[in-house]
Amino acid sequence: MNSSAVSPGRAGLMLLLTGQMLPLIDTSITNVALESITQSLHATATELELIVALYGVAFAVCLALGSKLGDNLGRRRLFMWGVASFGLASLLCGMAGNIEQLLAARIVQGAGAALIMPQILATLHVTLKGSAHAKAISLFGGIGGIAFIVGQMGGGWLVSADIAGLGWRNAFFINVPICLLVLALSPRYVPETRRELPSRIDWQGTAWLAAILCCLLFPMALGPQWHWSWPLKAMLLAILPLALLMAANARKKERENAHPLIPPRLMQLSSIRFGVLIAVLFFSVWSGFMFCMALTMQTGLGMAPWQSGNSFIALGVTYFISAWFAPRLIARYSTSNILLMGLAIQITGLLALIVTFRVWGNANTALTLAPATGLVGYGQALIVNSFYRIGMRDIQPDDAGAASAILSTLQQAALGLGPAIFGAILLHALQNHHGDYAQAISLFLVVETVMMVVLALATLRMRHRLCLSVVKPCHAAK
């Protein structure tokens, strides 16, 4: 139960969606600014991976924590704390004098984003009903495409315009006035809601998750540069015992009805396990794709930031269109069919992109890339819209919050780790192809295509098993 359910109204909804756009825009703006950051702070390719990855990992680790704190202390309060933290971290990012300061500020930014995001969806669910709720959720789902376009185009323009000689720093400074505006208006227009019965926070589970993600992130990001030295190998080996400790902690808390971060009984459900598979295969390679493409276009093809940003416009437009119509398609057809359709369209786009790099090579432009990236964006939106619906299929209403937290945490963890994992693959390919970015990105795209084919085969297997589970009871009845 919640202590308040007053509708936020149009102004409150706009403020919440503005808060949602901040972390989403920031991701695409950062990708556009990578080459400028390299020149300004003399960052290596590994450090560029960490700029993107540390933000995502901090986001993932703090996400469930942010959700529980919002339930207990008030969602508007945590929303405002998150916006304040995000704004302050953006200011520190823009003022960073070296790469270490920028990386530290990015961690704070990720934590701030994790405080913002859970409060938005929870507030919409609690305060809106009927058609108003449906419209708000559609906007929440489709806002990613808008944020992507705004981030790519606006970020590219900000960096290239070099206002006041600040270059890439403006891509972070632009967040500050927006955060101040949201903070000033939220007390008036965003209603305060919270759970009447406070929920416990699994601090141990959060610590174990942070340790596991760090033991995966740093070896993957630093391995090529540090020649896979023994400390990095030890971190990778530590993942298994840490996972076992986290699982033991979760089982203990579940026996005590203490609400573990990742409840073991939910992980036994086939829908949740398949959601985990989608997170691992799709979301990791999605963030890896955005990082590798941005690096290729700016460093490899020599595009200016605004040109690099414009190269993703087709992807952002088709993503938004697809996300807008996806709920209607899912209502008409089965979710597994929509997922397969999205995978087929994305695979087609990836193959077209491989051909595009083979034909045009380092002479590619925004126009030559547009047809293939447009297909990729349309397929991506169908996959994203299927993710939560499939993952939540077998979940009872009482477990909806816990299951959603699992899927969101794993999704963000995969998004955070993607640039480190696939950035390492791109760097390895660059070494083997003597710095030819067109050849290197083609190898990465082949890897991504194979992963999407694996996910499509797993989806077909899941659908076949569901059909059998429906048919068997019928035979038994006969």
N, C-alpha and C positions, 0 to 999 in steps of 0.2 A: 504494500500500500504506500501511497505518497501523500505527503501533507498538503499538497496543493495541486490543482489541475486547471488553473486559469489559462485560457488560450493566449498565446503570445501575440496574436494579431499579425497584421502584415509587416509592421515595423520590426517586431520581435523576430519574425521568421527571417526577414532580410538580415538582421544582425547575426542570427545563428548561422545562416548560410555564408555570410561574409567570414565569420570565424572558421567555418569549414574550409573555405577557399584558401585561407592563409597558408596552412601546411602543404596543400596540394600545389598551389602556385609556386611555393618556395622550391619544391623539388625540380620543376621544369626550369625555373630561373637559374638554379644552381648548375644544371647541365649546360645551359647556354653560356654561363660565365667561366667554364672550366679552363679554356685556353687563356683567357685574360688573367685568371688567378695564377696560372702557370708562369706567365711572363712577369707578373707583379711580385709574387712571393717565391718564385723559383721552385715551384712544387714539382715533385716527380709524379710519374703516372700512378705509383702506389699511393702517394699522399692524396691524389685526386680521388682515387677509389675510397679512401677513408673519409674524405669530406662528405661523400654521399652515403657511405655505409654506416658510419657512426651515428648519423642522424636517424637512419632507419632502425638501427639496433636499439638506440635509446628510446625511440618511439615504441618499439615492440615490447621492451622490458617494462615500461611504465604504463602501458595501455590498460591492463587489467587493474593495476593499482589506481589509476585515474578514475576508472569506472566505479570501484568500490568507495573511493574517497568522495566522489560525487553523490553516491547513494547515501552516505553517512552524514556528510557535512553540508550538503546542498549543491545542486547541479549548477545553478547560476554562479555561486561563489567559486566553484572549481573552474568553471568556464572562464571567469574573469581572471583567476589566478593563472590559468594556462595562457590566456591572451597576454597578460602582463609579462609572464616569463618569456613567451615567444618574442614579444616586442623588445624586451631588454636584450635577449640573446641575439636578435637581428642587429641591434645597435652595436653589440660587441663584435659580431661577425664583420660588419662594415668597418669597424675601427681596428681590426686585427693587424698587427705589425709583422707577424710571422705566421707560418703555417701551424705551429703548435697552438697559438692563441685562437686561430680560426677553428681548429679541430675541437678545442675545448668548448667554444661557443656553440658549435654545431650539436654537441651532446646536450647542452642546455636547451637548445632549440627543439630537439627531438623530444625531450622530456616535456616541454611546454605543449607541443603538439599532442602528446598523449593525454594531457589533462583536458585539452579542448575537445577532441573528437568524440569521446564517449558521452559527454554531456549533451551534445547536439541531438543525436539520435534518441537518447533516453527522454529528453525534454519533448521532442516531437511525438514520441509514442504516448507519453503520459498526458499531454495537454491537448492533443488534437484527436478528433474522432471522424468517422465516416469519410465523405469526399474530401474534406480539408486535410485529413490525415493522409489519404492516398496521394493527393497532389503534392503535399510536402515531401513524402517519401520519394516520389518520382523526381522531384527537384533535387533531393539529396543524392539520388543515384546518378542523375545526369549532370550534376555540377562538376564532376571530374573532367568531362570533356571541355566545358567552358574554362575551368581553371587551367587546363593544359594549354589551350589556345592563348589565353591571356598571359600565362607564364612564359611561353615560348616567344610570342611576338613582343610583348611588353618588355620581357627580360632582354631580348636581343636588341631592342631599340635603346633601352636604358644603358646597356654596356657600350654599344656603338656610339651613342650620343656623347658619352664621356662628359656629362654635366658637371661643371665645376672641377673638371679634371679628376673625378673620383672613379670613373670607369666601372669595374665590376662591383665596387662597394655600393653603388646606387641600387643594385639588385637586392641588397639586404636592407639598406636605409629606407626603401619605399614601404617596407612593412611597418615601420615605426608610427607614422601618422595614422595608418589604418587601424593599428592596434589601439592607439589613443582614442580614436573615434568610437570604436566598439566598446571600450572601457567606459567612456563618458555616457553612452546611451543605454548600455545593458541594464543598469539598476532600474531604469524607468520602464523599459519595454520587454525585457525577458523575465518571465515569471520564475520564482524560486520553487523548486520541488526537491523532495528527498524521501527516502524510505522511512516509514514509521519505526520499523525494527532494524537497527543497524546491522550490517553484515560484517563478518570478520575478514580481516586482510591476511592473506598468506604471505607473510614477509619472507619466510624461509624459501618457499617455492619461487618467489620473485628473485631472490638472491641466487638460487640454483640456476634459474633460467638465464640470468645475466652472465653467470660464469660459463655456462654451456655456449652461449652465443659468442662471447668473447674468445673462447678457446677455438671456435670455428672461424670467426672473422679475422683475427690477427694473423694466423698462419696462412690463410688463403690470400690475404692482402700483401703480407710481407714476405711470403715464401720465395717468390722469384728474386726479389731484391737481396734477401739474406741467404740465398742459396740453401734454403731448407735446413737451417742449422738445428742442432738438437733441441734447443728450447721450444722451437716451433713444432717439432715432431712430438715433443712431450705434451704440448698443449692439445694437439689432435688426439693423442692417446688418452688424455684425461677426460675426453668427452663422454666415453662409455661409463666409467665409474660415476661421474657427475650425474649422468642421466639416471643411473640406477638409484643414486641417493635421492634425486628429485622424485622418482617414482615411489620409493619407500616412504618418503615424507608425505606424498599425496595419499597413499593408502592409509597411513596412520591418521591423517587428518579426516579422511572420509569416514573411517570407523568412529571417530569422535564427533562426527557431524560438524566439522569445523571449516567446511567449504575450501578445499584446496584450489590452488591456481588452475590446475588441469585435472579435473576429477577422473580417476581411472575408469569408473563405471561408464562414463560417457564415451571414453576412448574405445570402449568395446563395441560401440554401435557402428555398423557398416557405413552409415551416412557420414558420421564424423571422420572416420578413417579415410573415406574417399575425399572429403573436404581437405584433409591434411595432404593427400596426394596432389590435389589441384594446387594447393599452396606451394608445395615443394617444387613441382614441375613447372607451373605457369608463372606464379608471381615472382619467383626468383629470377627466371629468365626474362620476364617483362622489364624489371628494373635494370637488369644486365643489358638488355637491348637498348634502353634509353641512354644508358651511360656509354656503351660502346659506339652507338651511332653518333652521339654528340661529340665524342672524342675523335672519331673518324672524320666527321665533317669539318671540324675546326682545325685539328692538328694535321690530319691526313690530306683533306681536300683543300685546305687553306681558306675555308669560308670565314667571313666576318661573323661576329655573334648574331647580327640581325639576319644574315643569310641562313645561318644554322637554325635560328628560330623559325624562319619562314619555311624551312624544309619539313617541319613537322605540322604545318597547318592542315594539310590534307588528312593526316592521321587524327588530329584533334577534332576536325569537323565530322568525319565519318564516325568517330567514336561517339560523339554527342548524338548524332542522328540515330545510330544503332541503340544506344542506351535509352533514348526516348521511346523507341518502338519495342524494345525487348520485352517489357512487361506484358504487352498485348500478345506478342508471339508466344510467350511462355504460358499465358492463359489459354491459348488455342491449341498449342502442341505440348508434348511432354518436355520437361526440363532437360532430360538426357538428349532428346533430339535437338534442342536449341544449343546445347553444349557441343554436340557433334557438328552442327552447322557452323558454329563459331570457330571450332578447330579447323574445319575444312577450309573456311574462308581465310583464316590466318595462315594456314600452311600454304595455300595458294599465293597469298601475298608475300610470304617469306621466300618461296621459290622464285617469284617474279623479282624480288629484290636481289636475290643471288644472280639472276640473269642480268639485271640492270647493272650491277657492279662488274660483271664479266664483260659486258658490252661497252659501258661508258668508263669504267675504271675510275681514275682520279679526276676525270673531267665531268663527273656528275654534278648536277645542279638541283635546285628545289623542284624544277619542273620534271626532270627525268626521274626523280625519286617519288613524285606524288602518286602515280597510279598504284605502285606496289605498297607504299606506306598507307594509302587510303584503304586498301584491302585489309592490311594488318590491323588498323584501327577499328574497322567495322567488326572484324572477328573478335578482337580483344573485348569489346563491350559486351558481346553475347556471352563470352566465357565468364566475365566478371559478374554479370547478372545471374548466371546459373550457379555461381559458387555458393552463396549463402542459402539459396533455395534447396540445393542438393544436400549441403552440409547439415541443414536444420530439418530435413525431411522426417527423421524418426524421433525428433525431440518432443518431449512432453512440455506443456506450458510452464510448469514449475521449473524446468531446467533451461528455459529459453535464454535467460541471462548468462548462465554459466557456459552454455554451448556457444553462444555468440562471442563471448570473451575468448574462448579457445580459438575459434576460427579467426577472429580479428588479430589475436596475438601472433598466431602462426603466419597469417598473411603478412603482417608488418615485419616479422622476423625474416621471412623469405625476401621481401622487398629490400630490406636492409642488407642482407648478405649477397644479393644478386650482383651488385657492382663489383664486390671484392672477388667473388668466384669467377664470374665471366670476364671481368677486367683482366684477371690473371691469364685466362685462356687467350684473350686478344693479345696481350703482351707477349705470350709464348709464341703465338702465330706470327707476330711482327718480327721476332728474332729469327724465326725459320724462313721468313720471306723477305729478309733484308730491309725491313722498314716499309714494305708496301702495304698501306692501309687497306686498299681495295681487296687484296688477296686475304689479308688477315680478317677483315670483317666478313668476308664470304665464308671462311672457315667457321667463325662464330655462328653465322646464320644457318649453316649446315647442322651444327650441334643443336641449335634451338629447334630446327625443323624435326630432327630425330626425337627430341623430347616431346614435342607436340603430337607426333605420331604415336609415341608410347602412351600419352594421355588419352588419345582417341581410342586405342586398343583397350585400355583399361575401362573406358566409358562403355564400349561395346560389351565387355565382359560383365560390367555392373548391370547393364540393361538386360542382358541374357539371364543373369541370376535373379533379377526382379521378376522377369516373366515366368521363370520356373517356380518361384515362390508363390505366384498367383495361380499357376496351373495346378500344382500339386494338391492344394486343398480341394480344388474342384474334382479331381480324380478320386480323392479320398471320400468325398461326399457321395459320389456315384457308387 
